[in-house]
C-alpha cells in the first residue's frame, strides 16, 4: 500500500515539473531566438504531453497491480473452457 501511495504522490510532482520545465525551456529559447511567445507555447504543450504520459504510466501500473493472479502467478487467466 505504501508503494502505491508513494508512486501516486510522486506523479503529482512529476506532472508539475514536466509542465514547468517545458514552459521555462520554451521561454528561455524564446528570449534566445526572439520568437516570443511561440516556443513557450510549444514547450508548455510538450510538458502537458509528458504529464499525460506520466499519468497513463501510473494508471497502467496501478491496474496491473490490482489484477488478481491465477495459479501460475500471471494475471492473464483465460477463464473456464478447454485449452
N, C-alpha and C positions, 0 to 999 in steps of 0.2 A: 504494500500500500504506500509506503514512504517513497518508493522508487517512482510510482505513478505521480504522486504529489510533487516530487522534485522535478520530474520531467515536464509536467504541465505548468508548473510555476516558472520554470526557466524559459518556456516558449514565449511567455509574455515579454520577457526581457529581449529575447531573440527577435520578436516582431518589431518592438520599438527600435532596437538597434539597427535592424535591416532598413527600416524606413528612414531613420535619421542619417545613416551612412550614405544611403542612396541620394538623398536630397542634398546633404552637405557636400558630397563629392561632385554632384552636378553644379552646385552653387560655386564651388572652387573653380571648376572648369569654365563656367560662365564668365567669371572675372578674368580668368587667364586668356580666354579666346574672344571675349567681348560678344558673347552670344546670348545675353540675358533675355529672357528667363528660360530659354528652351532646354538647355542641358539640366537645369534644376528640375524641370518637369519630367524629363526623361529619367533622371536619377530617382525622383520620387516614385514614379510608376514602376521602375525596376525594383525599388525597395519594397513596394507593395507586393510585387510578384514573388520576391524572395520570402516575404512574410506569409503569403498564402501557401507557398511550398512547405514552409516550416509547419504550419498548422495542419496541412494534409499529412505530413510525415508523422506528426504526433498522433493524429487521429487514427491513422492506419496502424501504428504500433499499439495503440490502446485497444483497438478492435481485435488485433491478433492476440494480445494478452488475455482478452476476455473470452475467447473461444474455448469451449470445452475440448479436451483431447480424448482420443479414443485409446484403446489398449496399446497400440503401437507407439503412443506418445506424439502422434501427429494430429493436427486439427482438421484433416480432410477426410472425415468419416464418410464413406459413400452411402451409408444408410443400409436398410434391410434389402435383401434380394440376392439373387445369385451373382457370384463374382467370377 
